[in-house]
Amino acid sequence: MLIARTALGERAAFSDLYTHTAAKLFGICLRVLHDRAEAEEAIQEAYVKIWRHADRYRANGLSPMTWLITIARNTAIDRARRRREVQPGLDVAETMADSAPGPEAQAIAASERGHLSACLAELDEGHSEAVRRAYLGGETYAELAARFDVPLNTMRTWLRRSLMKLKECLTR
């Protein structure tokens, strides 16, 4: 009855409709939006829609409250969708800097890796293997001495001389 009178432009009927339904419709908007200020905006927008389109309500067995709830809920959902569209998404991810090395840094690293491999190849095979295991594999001098069946001091000498040769090779 209030909706029908609102459709005729009766402000008093609209005021009564607001008084009787605002709390429930606000609760629905708040449940959808999880933000009191946005829910207030949504409920205002919903009542503007109700005022403008009250003539569209048809008594078809559904309660008038169902029609009002649908308008309020859809208004709140529309606001939530607009809010999501404004928030940064994957578009922002495209403009974020990548912390991984770029193509130039990767090319330089590959070149240096190749240079180091070439220098390691210039060492005696056993010495090269000892350097790799000590400085890339993390094996101790004692473990290397046992692996290559040489005294510990000999292993230290191998590694020190190998590093000196590598340094000389890498500066060429």
Secondary structure, DSSP 8 states (H G I E B T S, - for coil): -HHHHHHTT-HHHHHHHHHHHHHHHHHHHHHHH--HHHHHHHHHHHHHHHHHHGGG---SSS-HHHHHHHHHHHHHHHHHHHHHHHS--HHHHHHS---S--HHHHHHHHHHHHHHHHHHHHS-HHHHHHHIIIIIS---HHHHHHHHT--HHHHHHHHHHHHHHHHHHHH-
